[in-house]
Amino acid sequence: MAAVTEAVTLANFEAKMPKWTPDLPNHLYALVDMGSNGIRFSISDLSPPQTRLLKCLYKERAAISLFDALSSSPSTALLKFPAETITLVSQTLARFKAIADGYGVPPGHTTVLATEAMRRAENAASMLEAVYTASGLGICVLAPEVETLFGSVGARSGFAEVDGLFLDLGGGSVQMTYLNSAMDVYEVAAAQSGLSLPFGAAKLIKIIQSGEVKQQETARSDLNTGMQKAFVDLQSRFPTLKASSSDTAGIDVYLCGGGFRGYGSMLMHNDPIQPYPIPAVGAYTVPGSFFKESKRMRRVNEEYEGKIFGMSNRRREQFPAIATVVEALISSVQNIRSVTFCSGGNREGALLMKLPKHVRESRPLSLLRQPGDTTSDATLLSVIETLKSAVPSGFDAQDLYTVFTLDLGPLFVEAIWARLGQPDSTNAAYELHRAITRDPSVPGFTHLARATLALTLCARWGSDLGPVDRQLLSSLRQLACASSPEVVFWAEYFGAVAAVLTTLCPTEPKSPEELGNIVRFRAVTTQGKKKDRIELTILVSANASRGIELASLQSLFKNIGKQKKNPYTVNRKVEPVFVHAS
């Protein structure tokens, strides 16, 4: 049988990709992304109701650079894959297919995507034939606009909503487009308007290392001109982008692909917060001013002799090329407000585009309930509403970054009654670490969200920590304060409210009505001579207060907003008053 290849375009990608419907008997999907710098393989579970989380069961990367494998003969010669590369790739995909079979992935649910290197290779047909013979798999060769679609949507998959420029830097090319999730059919619009430039990290580093000055100057000029044109074209097509370009606030930029993630790892290594508390570069966000320090990052790459976390030797070798692309971006888009590094790519984008719009656009963190959690949705909501009732009238809670506005309410509530048999200090340390390492690939778990959850749960247990964990707590507070000191204040406040709640109601409520019969909160804000005050009235049933010295619970609030270091201070104090409910 002949090798199977599919040319995937915007017109046919929905027909070419395996379908997803909620009633399928098996929701496992395997994807292979044959990128120019490496070949990535994953198996994902799209079972409802957690479909939007794109839960990854298995992941592997083969360090095969298809771009490097193309013939290094003069540019006038044909670009061909060597025979040994064809054999290695075909055997690697045969291994991936066997793993997919072992996991029980249905035969029709395995897809192989190929990009720039396969589009350019003169003997791509030989690769297709060898892969099919070894594994029975066909290869979908993506048109540039589909690569832009999958790459940008894959990067977008990590967030509840987005509005900004998206760029993807691979080994052979870099793509730029614009996504605004508030628009209708924004994904296809982004693909149709995106531009792909043949200046990936692997290709550009070869030019830089060639020593041919004229070739280097031409490449830089073409890269800068191409990126400037792409940005101008996008502004002309999307009025909201043009408005952001001239607005004082600036443009938000999202970067994906291994090359850009390498730059993100370098920024994290030099972040003002040290040690930086969250290891994953996915969802790492920096202000535009810090992002633009490319010359400094170049120096660090050249001079730092130790290991830089998240960067391989190959990535550090390619760093001059990565920095060149970054500098072209900075030159073209001068009004950059923030830059976020994304973990998703073609694989996540291809998975997300299988799903109906209402599933794609659902908020991911609200789905992250633990398997086996028996708390009903109604009871969970009653606990969340009880905790939120401690927000004083006059505050717009939606304008605050808290566990509730960041869609973390269910995760917070399910943890406040957990581990009640363990010491408070142990639980504080446990929750601090768990929040920054749990569910590392889950969409929507930004670094701010992780820091907020960690600080709030740590405060629920009194924030009593040993010296090593106090350093982590300090780093997380700095991360949160980069958004606003209010984040730390409200994390500590809701942590203290939760501690009161679970003291008065030591077992998780079984019904929505139960908690309201035990404790209720009312809060108002008053202005003092030196500080504003939150007067928190806590109404407690007679049965719930038996054997409890209510005045002792006031100490839970005494240190809120009173951190020694100035950036964490909020000019506000909390005055709790306990009242026996009638």
PLY file of the C-alpha trace (Angstrom):
ply
format ascii 1.0
element vertex 582
property float x
property float y
property float z
element edge 581
property int vertex1
property int vertex2
end_header
0.00 0.00 0.00
1.31 3.47 -0.79
2.24 6.02 1.84
-0.57 8.27 2.93
-0.05 12.02 3.10
-2.57 14.75 3.64
-2.05 18.37 2.69
-3.90 20.18 5.46
-5.28 23.62 4.63
-7.75 26.00 6.26
-10.38 24.75 3.86
-10.05 21.07 4.80
-8.46 20.78 8.25
-11.77 19.95 9.97
-12.38 17.09 7.54
-8.81 15.76 7.76
-8.55 15.59 11.56
-10.21 12.86 13.70
-13.52 14.04 15.12
-14.50 14.50 18.78
-18.03 14.12 20.09
-19.05 13.68 23.74
-20.71 10.31 23.12
-17.66 8.52 21.72
-16.74 5.29 23.58
-13.06 6.31 23.69
-11.71 9.84 24.10
-7.97 9.14 23.83
-6.04 10.98 21.10
-2.39 10.66 20.12
-0.55 13.43 18.29
2.92 13.63 16.78
4.33 17.06 15.94
7.24 16.74 13.51
8.76 20.15 14.13
12.00 21.41 12.65
13.85 21.29 15.98
12.42 18.08 17.45
9.62 15.53 17.22
7.06 15.63 20.02
4.53 12.95 20.88
1.65 13.02 23.34
-1.44 11.08 24.35
-4.35 13.14 25.68
-7.64 12.27 27.35
-10.53 14.44 26.12
-13.20 12.72 28.20
-16.05 14.98 29.34
-16.64 16.92 31.54
-12.91 17.82 31.76
-12.39 17.89 27.99
-11.21 21.52 27.96
-8.28 20.64 30.25
-6.65 18.65 27.40
-5.38 16.22 30.02
-2.03 14.78 28.90
-1.42 11.13 29.88
1.94 10.62 28.17
4.52 12.89 26.60
7.86 12.29 24.91
10.25 14.29 22.77
12.72 12.84 20.29
15.73 15.11 19.82
15.71 14.82 16.03
16.27 18.10 14.22
14.74 17.73 10.77
16.09 21.13 9.84
19.68 20.13 10.68
19.15 16.87 8.84
18.39 18.60 5.56
21.33 18.60 3.20
24.04 21.09 4.14
25.15 21.38 0.52
25.10 24.82 -1.17
21.77 26.64 -1.26
21.44 25.98 -4.97
21.38 22.24 -4.31
18.30 20.25 -3.39
17.44 20.02 0.33
17.17 16.34 1.20
16.84 14.18 4.29
19.76 11.72 4.65
18.81 8.05 4.55
19.82 7.57 8.19
17.47 10.37 9.27
14.59 8.80 7.37
15.26 5.48 9.10
15.53 7.11 12.54
12.31 9.08 12.11
10.36 6.09 10.82
11.51 3.91 13.73
10.73 6.68 16.21
7.19 7.00 14.90
6.80 3.22 15.00
7.72 3.42 18.69
5.19 6.19 19.27
2.49 4.18 17.50
3.23 1.17 19.73
2.92 3.36 22.83
-0.40 4.72 21.59
-1.64 1.18 21.02
-0.51 0.24 24.52
-2.57 3.06 25.99
-5.61 1.96 24.01
-5.76 4.88 21.57
-8.17 3.93 18.76
-6.42 3.49 15.38
-8.23 6.45 13.86
-7.27 8.76 16.72
-3.53 9.05 15.99
-2.42 12.05 13.92
1.04 13.03 12.68
1.60 16.72 11.90
4.57 17.98 9.89
5.67 21.57 9.35
8.44 23.67 7.73
11.16 21.02 7.24
8.78 18.56 5.57
7.40 21.32 3.37
10.90 22.16 2.13
12.48 18.72 1.74
12.77 17.56 -1.85
12.62 13.92 -0.79
9.69 14.32 1.62
7.95 11.49 -0.25
10.69 9.07 0.83
10.10 10.07 4.46
6.36 9.58 4.06
6.84 6.12 2.57
9.27 5.00 5.27
7.04 6.22 8.10
4.00 4.49 6.64
5.90 1.23 6.11
7.24 1.22 9.69
4.14 2.38 11.55
1.15 2.45 9.23
0.80 6.18 9.91
0.16 8.86 7.34
1.51 12.36 7.77
-0.49 15.57 7.63
1.74 18.26 6.13
0.40 21.55 7.42
0.10 24.57 5.17
1.74 27.63 6.80
-1.62 29.16 7.67
-2.73 25.95 9.43
0.53 25.87 11.34
-0.26 29.43 12.42
-3.79 28.33 13.38
-2.69 25.36 15.48
0.28 27.14 17.02
-1.67 30.22 18.08
-4.70 28.27 19.31
-2.37 25.91 21.17
-0.77 28.87 22.91
-4.21 30.35 23.55
-5.38 27.05 25.09
-3.56 27.91 28.32
-5.81 30.86 29.15
-9.47 31.58 29.83
-9.49 34.54 27.44
-6.87 36.38 25.40
-6.35 39.59 23.47
-2.93 40.15 21.97
-0.23 39.32 19.47
0.78 35.66 19.19
4.16 34.56 17.89
5.54 31.03 17.49
9.27 30.47 17.05
10.27 27.01 15.83
13.40 25.71 14.23
12.58 26.68 10.65
10.14 29.59 10.88
8.49 32.23 13.03
4.80 33.10 12.78
2.95 36.22 13.93
-0.79 36.75 14.24
-3.44 38.36 16.46
-6.03 36.63 18.64
-8.91 38.23 20.49
-11.20 35.62 22.04
-14.02 38.17 22.29
-14.35 38.10 18.48
-16.44 35.62 16.49
-14.45 32.91 14.66
-11.25 34.54 15.88
-9.15 31.40 15.36
-9.62 31.21 11.59
-9.29 34.99 11.29
-5.94 34.72 13.07
-4.76 31.99 10.70
-5.88 33.87 7.59
-4.13 37.07 8.66
-0.98 35.53 10.11
2.42 35.68 8.45
5.11 33.01 8.49
8.73 34.07 8.07
11.47 31.51 7.27
13.66 32.55 10.18
13.42 29.87 12.82
16.08 29.46 15.50
17.84 26.53 13.78
17.95 28.24 10.40
18.99 31.64 11.71
21.80 30.32 13.91
23.38 28.66 10.88
23.40 32.01 9.09
24.83 33.78 12.15
27.55 31.16 12.57
28.42 31.08 8.88
30.64 34.13 9.12
29.20 35.50 5.88
28.54 39.12 6.79
26.42 39.95 3.76
24.19 36.92 4.30
23.76 37.86 7.96
22.85 41.45 7.12
20.36 40.31 4.50
18.71 37.87 6.91
18.38 40.48 9.66
17.01 43.01 7.21
14.49 40.54 5.78
13.45 39.46 9.29
12.94 43.03 10.50
11.11 44.06 7.33
8.90 40.98 7.40
7.98 41.40 11.06
7.23 45.10 10.64
5.03 44.36 7.63
3.22 41.60 9.52
2.46 43.94 12.42
1.26 46.75 10.15
-0.95 44.33 8.20
-2.46 42.98 11.43
-3.23 46.49 12.66
-5.01 47.31 9.42
-7.13 44.18 9.70
-7.94 44.32 13.45
-9.10 47.71 14.81
-8.76 46.52 18.42
-5.06 45.79 17.86
-4.53 49.18 16.28
-6.25 50.82 19.26
-4.00 48.92 21.67
-0.95 49.98 19.68
-1.67 53.65 20.30
-3.10 53.23 23.80
-0.85 54.16 26.70
-1.44 50.73 28.28
0.18 48.94 25.34
-0.07 45.51 23.71
0.00 42.11 25.37
2.18 39.57 23.55
2.00 35.77 23.82
5.00 33.69 22.76
5.17 29.96 22.10
7.60 27.53 20.53
10.83 26.17 21.92
12.91 29.16 20.86
10.78 31.70 22.69
10.47 29.44 25.73
14.27 29.45 25.84
14.20 33.24 26.02
11.58 32.98 28.78
13.84 30.64 30.75
16.67 33.16 30.42
14.41 35.95 31.71
13.29 33.76 34.61
16.95 33.09 35.45
17.41 36.89 35.69
14.01 37.74 37.19
14.05 40.35 39.99
12.32 37.76 42.17
15.02 35.30 43.21
14.73 32.46 43.59
11.78 32.55 41.23
9.16 30.37 42.96
7.43 28.58 40.05
9.51 26.25 37.85
7.38 26.09 34.68
8.01 28.73 32.01
4.48 28.18 30.68
2.28 31.13 31.76
5.35 33.09 32.95
4.55 36.79 32.41
6.97 39.72 32.38
6.52 43.46 31.77
7.57 44.76 28.37
10.43 46.74 29.88
12.07 43.58 31.24
11.41 41.63 28.04
13.32 44.24 26.05
16.60 43.64 27.93
17.85 41.38 25.13
21.42 42.69 25.21
21.70 41.81 28.87
20.28 38.34 28.18
22.86 37.86 25.44
25.65 38.70 27.89
24.34 36.28 30.47
24.15 33.50 27.88
27.76 34.17 26.87
29.23 34.60 30.34
27.24 32.36 32.68
29.03 29.02 32.97
26.53 27.11 35.06
23.31 25.39 34.12
20.37 27.70 33.34
17.17 25.95 34.32
14.95 25.15 31.34
17.68 25.63 28.72
19.49 22.78 27.00
22.96 23.16 25.51
21.38 23.28 22.07
19.03 26.09 23.13
21.92 28.11 24.53
23.83 27.61 21.28
20.81 28.96 19.42
20.31 31.87 21.80
21.92 34.51 19.56
19.36 33.60 16.88
16.52 33.66 19.42
17.64 37.09 20.64
17.78 38.32 17.04
14.12 37.39 16.55
13.21 39.00 19.89
14.97 42.20 18.83
13.09 42.23 15.54
9.86 41.95 17.53
10.89 44.76 19.88
11.77 46.98 16.92
8.46 46.28 15.19
6.14 46.41 18.23
7.48 49.13 20.47
4.49 49.57 22.79
4.65 46.18 24.53
2.85 46.09 27.89
3.42 42.47 28.87
4.80 39.25 27.44
3.51 35.81 28.42
5.33 32.60 27.52
3.02 29.75 26.55
3.52 26.01 26.93
1.00 25.00 24.26
1.78 24.50 20.60
0.61 22.64 17.51
-0.52 19.57 19.43
-2.69 21.47 21.88
-4.03 23.65 19.07
-5.00 20.64 16.96
-6.76 19.09 19.97
-8.61 22.27 20.87
-9.82 22.78 17.30
-11.52 19.36 17.43
-13.87 20.66 20.10
-17.12 22.60 19.64
-16.90 26.31 20.37
-18.74 26.20 23.70
-16.22 23.64 24.98
-13.20 25.52 23.58
-14.32 28.73 25.26
-15.17 27.25 28.66
-13.06 28.45 31.61
-10.60 25.66 32.37
-9.85 26.08 36.09
-13.51 25.83 37.03
-13.35 22.22 35.74
-10.40 21.19 37.90
-12.33 19.30 40.58
-10.57 16.33 42.05
-11.79 12.87 40.95
-13.90 11.32 43.69
-14.91 14.65 45.25
-18.39 13.95 46.63
-19.30 17.54 47.51
-22.32 18.57 45.48
-22.09 21.63 43.28
-24.81 23.32 45.33
-22.97 22.73 48.61
-19.68 23.85 47.11
-21.33 27.04 45.86
-22.84 27.71 49.30
-19.38 27.53 50.90
-17.92 29.86 48.27
-20.76 32.36 48.72
-20.35 32.24 52.51
-16.65 33.03 52.22
-17.29 35.80 49.68
-19.87 37.37 52.00
-16.90 38.48 54.12
-16.02 41.02 51.40
-17.16 44.43 52.68
-19.96 46.26 50.95
-18.46 48.94 48.76
-15.71 46.71 47.42
-16.19 45.45 43.88
-15.03 41.86 44.39
-14.71 41.35 40.64
-11.93 43.94 40.54
-9.86 42.00 43.09
-7.46 39.18 42.27
-8.57 36.46 44.67
-9.05 32.70 44.57
-12.65 33.41 43.59
-12.14 35.86 40.72
-9.36 33.61 39.36
-11.73 30.58 39.17
-9.91 28.85 42.04
-12.83 28.76 44.46
-13.52 25.02 44.12
-9.83 24.14 44.57
-9.62 26.37 47.63
-12.80 25.02 49.25
-11.90 21.37 48.67
-8.61 21.94 50.53
-9.74 23.86 53.62
-11.21 20.77 55.32
-8.44 18.43 54.14
-5.62 17.07 56.32
-7.30 18.13 59.58
-5.34 15.44 61.41
-1.98 17.06 60.56
-0.21 19.99 62.29
-1.03 23.46 60.98
2.63 24.18 60.17
2.87 21.00 58.09
-0.31 21.84 56.22
0.85 25.41 55.55
4.07 24.11 53.96
2.24 21.35 52.09
-0.29 23.70 50.49
2.41 26.24 49.65
4.35 23.67 47.62
1.33 21.87 46.20
-0.15 24.99 44.65
2.97 25.73 42.62
3.59 22.18 41.41
0.12 20.62 41.03
-1.37 19.99 37.58
1.61 21.49 35.74
0.04 21.31 32.26
-3.47 22.44 33.17
-4.68 25.39 31.06
-5.42 28.61 32.90
-3.09 28.03 35.85
-1.12 31.25 35.49
1.76 32.05 37.83
-0.41 34.69 39.52
-3.16 32.10 40.01
-0.73 29.63 41.56
0.75 32.27 43.85
-2.72 33.42 44.94
-3.87 29.88 45.72
-0.63 29.12 47.59
-0.82 32.28 49.71
-4.51 31.83 50.53
-4.21 28.19 51.56
-1.03 28.87 53.50
-2.87 31.64 55.38
-5.75 29.26 56.08
-3.24 27.27 58.20
-1.68 30.32 59.82
1.41 30.72 57.57
3.58 29.14 60.27
6.62 28.04 58.25
10.22 26.98 58.69
13.13 29.06 57.32
13.31 27.36 53.90
9.59 27.70 53.27
9.57 31.30 54.50
11.87 32.07 51.57
9.36 30.48 49.20
6.53 32.43 50.85
8.47 35.66 50.38
9.05 34.93 46.68
5.37 34.16 46.14
4.38 37.39 47.87
6.71 39.31 45.58
5.19 37.59 42.55
1.66 38.47 43.71
2.66 42.05 44.53
3.92 42.52 40.99
0.19 42.67 40.19
-0.87 44.50 43.36
-0.23 44.35 47.13
-3.99 43.85 47.39
-3.49 40.27 46.14
-1.50 39.40 49.27
-3.94 41.22 51.56
-7.00 39.38 50.25
-5.18 36.03 50.20
-4.40 36.43 53.89
-7.90 37.74 54.60
-9.75 34.86 52.94
-7.30 32.40 54.52
-8.20 33.74 57.97
-11.93 33.70 57.17
-11.60 30.06 56.06
-9.78 29.21 59.30
-12.67 30.69 61.31
-15.19 28.87 59.15
-13.58 25.45 59.57
-13.10 25.95 63.32
-16.79 26.64 63.79
-17.79 23.97 61.25
-15.09 21.28 61.59
-16.76 18.85 59.19
-17.47 19.69 55.58
-21.17 20.59 55.21
-23.38 17.97 53.62
-26.01 20.34 52.25
-26.19 23.95 51.04
-28.27 24.99 54.06
-26.06 23.51 56.76
-23.34 26.15 56.80
-25.77 29.07 56.93
-27.24 27.64 60.14
-23.79 27.65 61.75
-21.99 30.85 60.73
-22.61 33.98 58.67
-20.44 36.99 57.82
-21.16 40.69 57.40
-18.51 43.29 56.66
-18.27 47.03 56.20
-15.38 49.41 55.63
-14.82 52.51 57.72
-12.16 55.20 57.49
-9.81 55.64 60.41
-7.30 58.37 61.16
-4.36 56.28 60.01
-5.86 53.19 58.38
-9.07 52.05 56.81
-10.81 49.35 58.78
-12.77 46.28 57.77
-15.33 45.64 60.49
-16.10 41.95 60.11
-19.10 40.72 62.04
-19.19 36.95 62.49
-22.56 35.58 63.56
-22.20 32.19 65.25
-24.88 29.73 66.33
-24.94 28.75 69.99
-24.20 25.10 69.20
-21.19 25.93 67.03
-19.62 28.14 69.70
-19.79 25.54 72.48
-16.36 24.95 74.01
-14.68 27.61 71.84
-13.15 30.83 73.16
-14.32 33.03 70.32
-12.02 35.90 71.30
-9.04 33.64 70.61
-10.04 33.49 66.95
-9.50 37.22 66.61
-5.75 36.58 66.54
-6.16 34.99 63.09
-6.65 38.48 61.66
-4.04 40.48 63.55
-1.18 40.27 61.02
-3.15 40.69 57.81
-1.54 43.38 55.68
1.22 43.95 58.23
4.22 42.46 56.45
7.55 43.94 57.45
8.65 44.60 53.89
7.02 47.67 52.39
5.79 46.22 49.06
3.39 43.88 50.88
1.80 46.53 53.10
-1.81 47.62 52.62
-3.06 50.54 54.68
-5.99 48.62 56.13
-6.68 46.58 59.24
-9.31 44.01 60.11
-11.44 44.15 63.26
-13.44 40.93 63.73
-16.40 40.91 66.10
-18.08 37.66 67.07
-21.81 37.76 67.74
-24.09 34.93 68.81
-26.73 34.53 66.16
-30.33 34.59 67.28
0 1
1 2
2 3
3 4
4 5
5 6
6 7
7 8
8 9
9 10
10 11
11 12
12 13
13 14
14 15
15 16
16 17
17 18
18 19
19 20
20 21
21 22
22 23
23 24
24 25
25 26
26 27
27 28
28 29
29 30
30 31
31 32
32 33
33 34
34 35
35 36
36 37
37 38
38 39
39 40
40 41
41 42
42 43
43 44
44 45
45 46
46 47
47 48
48 49
49 50
50 51
51 52
52 53
53 54
54 55
55 56
56 57
57 58
58 59
59 60
60 61
61 62
62 63
63 64
64 65
65 66
66 67
67 68
68 69
69 70
70 71
71 72
72 73
73 74
74 75
75 76
76 77
77 78
78 79
79 80
80 81
81 82
82 83
83 84
84 85
85 86
86 87
87 88
88 89
89 90
90 91
91 92
92 93
93 94
94 95
95 96
96 97
97 98
98 99
99 100
100 101
101 102
102 103
103 104
104 105
105 106
106 107
107 108
108 109
109 110
110 111
111 112
112 113
113 114
114 115
115 116
116 117
117 118
118 119
119 120
120 121
121 122
122 123
123 124
124 125
125 126
126 127
127 128
128 129
129 130
130 131
131 132
132 133
133 134
134 135
135 136
136 137
137 138
138 139
139 140
140 141
141 142
142 143
143 144
144 145
145 146
146 147
147 148
148 149
149 150
150 151
151 152
152 153
153 154
154 155
155 156
156 157
157 158
158 159
159 160
160 161
161 162
162 163
163 164
164 165
165 166
166 167
167 168
168 169
169 170
170 171
171 172
172 173
173 174
174 175
175 176
176 177
177 178
178 179
179 180
180 181
181 182
182 183
183 184
184 185
185 186
186 187
187 188
188 189
189 190
190 191
191 192
192 193
193 194
194 195
195 196
196 197
197 198
198 199
199 200
200 201
201 202
202 203
203 204
204 205
205 206
206 207
207 208
208 209
209 210
210 211
211 212
212 213
213 214
214 215
215 216
216 217
217 218
218 219
219 220
220 221
221 222
222 223
223 224
224 225
225 226
226 227
227 228
228 229
229 230
230 231
231 232
232 233
233 234
234 235
235 236
236 237
237 238
238 239
239 240
240 241
241 242
242 243
243 244
244 245
245 246
246 247
247 248
248 249
249 250
250 251
251 252
252 253
253 254
254 255
255 256
256 257
257 258
258 259
259 260
260 261
261 262
262 263
263 264
264 265
265 266
266 267
267 268
268 269
269 270
270 271
271 272
272 273
273 274
274 275
275 276
276 277
277 278
278 279
279 280
280 281
281 282
282 283
283 284
284 285
285 286
286 287
287 288
288 289
289 290
290 291
291 292
292 293
293 294
294 295
295 296
296 297
297 298
298 299
299 300
300 301
301 302
302 303
303 304
304 305
305 306
306 307
307 308
308 309
309 310
310 311
311 312
312 313
313 314
314 315
315 316
316 317
317 318
318 319
319 320
320 321
321 322
322 323
323 324
324 325
325 326
326 327
327 328
328 329
329 330
330 331
331 332
332 333
333 334
334 335
335 336
336 337
337 338
338 339
339 340
340 341
341 342
342 343
343 344
344 345
345 346
346 347
347 348
348 349
349 350
350 351
351 352
352 353
353 354
354 355
355 356
356 357
357 358
358 359
359 360
360 361
361 362
362 363
363 364
364 365
365 366
366 367
367 368
368 369
369 370
370 371
371 372
372 373
373 374
374 375
375 376
376 377
377 378
378 379
379 380
380 381
381 382
382 383
383 384
384 385
385 386
386 387
387 388
388 389
389 390
390 391
391 392
392 393
393 394
394 395
395 396
396 397
397 398
398 399
399 400
400 401
401 402
402 403
403 404
404 405
405 406
406 407
407 408
408 409
409 410
410 411
411 412
412 413
413 414
414 415
415 416
416 417
417 418
418 419
419 420
420 421
421 422
422 423
423 424
424 425
425 426
426 427
427 428
428 429
429 430
430 431
431 432
432 433
433 434
434 435
435 436
436 437
437 438
438 439
439 440
440 441
441 442
442 443
443 444
444 445
445 446
446 447
447 448
448 449
449 450
450 451
451 452
452 453
453 454
454 455
455 456
456 457
457 458
458 459
459 460
460 461
461 462
462 463
463 464
464 465
465 466
466 467
467 468
468 469
469 470
470 471
471 472
472 473
473 474
474 475
475 476
476 477
477 478
478 479
479 480
480 481
481 482
482 483
483 484
484 485
485 486
486 487
487 488
488 489
489 490
490 491
491 492
492 493
493 494
494 495
495 496
496 497
497 498
498 499
499 500
500 501
501 502
502 503
503 504
504 505
505 506
506 507
507 508
508 509
509 510
510 511
511 512
512 513
513 514
514 515
515 516
516 517
517 518
518 519
519 520
520 521
521 522
522 523
523 524
524 525
525 526
526 527
527 528
528 529
529 530
530 531
531 532
532 533
533 534
534 535
535 536
536 537
537 538
538 539
539 540
540 541
541 542
542 543
543 544
544 545
545 546
546 547
547 548
548 549
549 550
550 551
551 552
552 553
553 554
554 555
555 556
556 557
557 558
558 559
559 560
560 561
561 562
562 563
563 564
564 565
565 566
566 567
567 568
568 569
569 570
570 571
571 572
572 573
573 574
574 575
575 576
576 577
577 578
578 579
579 580
580 581
